[in-house]
Amino acid sequence: MEIVKYPSRAEWAALAKRPALDVTTLFDTVRTVLERVRQEGDAAVKAYEEQFDKVVLTDLRVSSEEVAEADQAVSEELKRAIQCAKANIERFHAAQRFQGVEVETTPGVRCWQKAMPIEKVGLYIPGGTAPLFSTVLMLAVPARIAGCREIVLCTPPDKTTGKVHPAVLYAAKVAGVNKIFKAGGIQAIAAMAYGTESVPKVYKIFGPGNQYVTAAKQWVSLKEVAIDMPAGPSEVEVVADQTANPDFIAADFLSQAEHGVDSQAMLVTTAEALIEPVKEAIERQLARLPRREITEKALAHSRIVLLRDQQEVVDFTNLYAPEHLILQTADYAAIAQQVENAGSVFMGPYTPESAGDYASGTNHTLPTNGYAKAYSGVNLDSFIKKITFQEITSEGIRSLGETIRTMAEGEQLEAHRNAVTVRLNAL
């Protein structure tokens, strides 16, 4: 783990770089898979499942019998935890419902917006090294609240059983997913973007994934389908001062690093005396982790950055624009007020990032790799489109007509001008 003390501002950009691969280098591979799925449909998806996921499938769709079987396989304790998390996610996202306001911009001119759900959405749930049933809740629950009519889920099956993890299927059932398919990677994104004999074409695709999934989502978003955001490997920044508990910091560091070998954790502090205790706590806790090998690889490109003062901490944080930002300082509320770029902020010593990942209610599908400068995390609006309406009375066209005519004439668009003129002449 790299330790950088008092870097100059000129060095900050290099320190803020992630270990992520440039996905444009994957586009040749991605295009090949996408095009084959577009041309061959289910047959191509099954062929790629055999090639990449090492599973021979007769049907892509998960049957109702498999869902019922999964229900029996999930422990009652885990079911209660999923239900609790679902309730909190529902509560938080339901509060985001759009309240349209009608505005009279000029006498006789009324304008308003109406929120409508995206009719068909696709959710991608990675398989990889962990069954991310929590991501099912984070995507399907707000989709259902928004009113999406068709919620399609794709996830890779287990290499041994050829089935989807029971907890993923249980979460999908309780969250309201309509159709579940055994498909991972590029082929899953292609199936949802283009549609196959089994998998419906959707209008927007959500969900995290590896570099190939990210590249595929970006490619299909050019003309086929909308996507949530360009999400890559997960990351966390912990801001801490001398009052912080080193064990808490180490735990947050490791909880992020265990996501994958390309994850990144960052500690930013002005307290040099904190560095050694944190390093020691990381080593102690790391020794007890079952995913130690993965976590160690992530730690290899993680950093501790020692800065001069709080203003540098705030400025560096806004440059880094972390997916997850944890504030463990005495004045965490004051620092939070100055945060401009972050996916999700965790305030105070008793707010671990794990809470947002699972059950506090906020969404954990967040912008990574600095995209928090321009993107929001997934929220209820992500599943909604807004349509604008306007109604103009005869009084309205009289009062606004000359403004429209003058502007149309200024742009040399005579037909635009005439559309107002004929109405004024009719009054």
Secondary structure as the mmCIF struct_conf table of DSSP 4:
data_model
#
loop_
_struct_conf.conf_type_id
_struct_conf.id
_struct_conf.beg_label_comp_id
_struct_conf.beg_label_asym_id
_struct_conf.beg_label_seq_id
_struct_conf.end_label_comp_id
_struct_conf.end_label_asym_id
_struct_conf.end_label_seq_id
STRN STRN1 GLU A 2 LYS A 5
BEND BEND1 TYR A 6 TYR A 6
HELX_RH_3T_P HELX_RH_3T_P1 ARG A 9 GLU A 11
HELX_RH_AL_P HELX_RH_AL_P1 TRP A 12 LEU A 15
TURN_TY1_P TURN_TY1_P1 ALA A 16 ALA A 16
HELX_RH_3T_P HELX_RH_3T_P2 VAL A 23 LEU A 26
HELX_RH_AL_P HELX_RH_AL_P2 PHE A 27 GLU A 40
TURN_TY1_P TURN_TY1_P2 GLY A 41 GLY A 41
HELX_RH_AL_P HELX_RH_AL_P3 ASP A 42 PHE A 52
BEND BEND2 ASP A 53 ASP A 53
BEND BEND3 THR A 58 THR A 58
BEND BEND4 LEU A 60 LEU A 60
STRN STRN2 ARG A 61 ARG A 61
HELX_LH_PP_P HELX_LH_PP_P1 VAL A 62 SER A 63
HELX_RH_AL_P HELX_RH_AL_P4 SER A 64 ALA A 73
BEND BEND5 VAL A 74 VAL A 74
HELX_RH_AL_P HELX_RH_AL_P5 GLU A 76 ALA A 94
TURN_TY1_P TURN_TY1_P3 ALA A 95 GLN A 96
STRN STRN3 VAL A 103 THR A 106
TURN_TY1_P TURN_TY1_P4 PRO A 107 GLY A 108
STRN STRN4 VAL A 109 PRO A 117
BEND BEND6 GLU A 119 GLU A 119
STRN STRN5 LYS A 120 TYR A 124
TURN_TY1_P TURN_TY1_P5 GLY A 128 THR A 129
BEND BEND7 ALA A 130 ALA A 130
HELX_RH_AL_P HELX_RH_AL_P6 PHE A 133 ALA A 146
TURN_TY1_P TURN_TY1_P6 GLY A 147 GLY A 147
BEND BEND8 ARG A 149 ARG A 149
STRN STRN6 GLU A 150 THR A 155
HELX_LH_PP_P HELX_LH_PP_P2 PRO A 156 ASP A 158
TURN_TY1_P TURN_TY1_P7 LYS A 159 THR A 161
BEND BEND9 GLY A 162 LYS A 163
HELX_RH_AL_P HELX_RH_AL_P7 PRO A 166 ALA A 175
TURN_TY1_P TURN_TY1_P8 GLY A 176 GLY A 176
BEND BEND10 ASN A 178 ASN A 178
STRN STRN7 LYS A 179 LYS A 182
HELX_RH_AL_P HELX_RH_AL_P8 GLY A 185 TYR A 194
BEND BEND11 GLU A 197 VAL A 199
HELX_LH_PP_P HELX_LH_PP_P3 PRO A 200 LYS A 201
BEND BEND12 TYR A 203 TYR A 203
STRN STRN8 LYS A 204 PHE A 206
HELX_RH_AL_P HELX_RH_AL_P9 GLN A 211 VAL A 220
TURN_TY1_P TURN_TY1_P9 SER A 221 GLU A 224
STRN STRN9 ALA A 226 ILE A 227
BEND BEND13 ASP A 228 ASP A 228
BEND BEND14 PRO A 233 PRO A 233
STRN STRN10 GLU A 235 ALA A 240
TURN_TY1_P TURN_TY1_P10 GLN A 242 THR A 243
BEND BEND15 ALA A 244 ALA A 244
HELX_RH_AL_P HELX_RH_AL_P10 PRO A 246 ALA A 257
TURN_TY1_P TURN_TY1_P11 GLU A 258 HIS A 259
TURN_TY1_P TURN_TY1_P12 VAL A 261 ASP A 262
STRN STRN11 GLN A 264 THR A 269
BEND BEND16 THR A 270 THR A 270
HELX_RH_3T_P HELX_RH_3T_P3 GLU A 272 LEU A 274
HELX_RH_AL_P HELX_RH_AL_P11 ILE A 275 LEU A 286
TURN_TY1_P TURN_TY1_P13 ALA A 287 ARG A 288
TURN_TY1_P TURN_TY1_P14 PRO A 290 ARG A 291
HELX_RH_AL_P HELX_RH_AL_P12 ARG A 292 LEU A 299
TURN_TY1_P TURN_TY1_P15 ALA A 300 HIS A 301
STRN STRN12 ARG A 303 LEU A 306
BEND BEND17 ARG A 308 ASP A 309
HELX_RH_AL_P HELX_RH_AL_P13 GLN A 310 TYR A 320
BEND BEND18 GLU A 323 GLU A 323
STRN STRN13 HIS A 324 GLN A 328
BEND BEND19 THR A 329 THR A 329
TURN_TY1_P TURN_TY1_P16 ALA A 330 ASP A 331
HELX_RH_AL_P HELX_RH_AL_P14 TYR A 332 GLN A 337
TURN_TY1_P TURN_TY1_P17 GLN A 338 GLN A 338
BEND BEND20 ASN A 341 ASN A 341
BEND BEND21 GLY A 343 GLY A 343
STRN STRN14 SER A 344 MET A 347
BEND BEND22 GLY A 348 GLY A 348
TURN_TY1_P TURN_TY1_P18 PRO A 349 TYR A 350
HELX_RH_AL_P HELX_RH_AL_P15 GLU A 353 TYR A 358
TURN_TY1_P TURN_TY1_P19 ALA A 359 ALA A 359
BEND BEND23 SER A 360 THR A 362
TURN_TY1_P TURN_TY1_P20 ASN A 369 GLY A 370
HELX_RH_3T_P HELX_RH_3T_P4 TYR A 371 LYS A 373
TURN_TY1_P TURN_TY1_P21 ALA A 374 ALA A 374
HELX_LH_PP_P HELX_LH_PP_P4 SER A 376 VAL A 378
HELX_RH_3T_P HELX_RH_3T_P5 LEU A 380 PHE A 383
STRN STRN15 ILE A 384 ILE A 392
HELX_RH_AL_P HELX_RH_AL_P16 SER A 394 GLY A 410
TURN_TY1_P TURN_TY1_P22 GLU A 411 GLN A 412
HELX_RH_AL_P HELX_RH_AL_P17 GLU A 414 ALA A 426
#
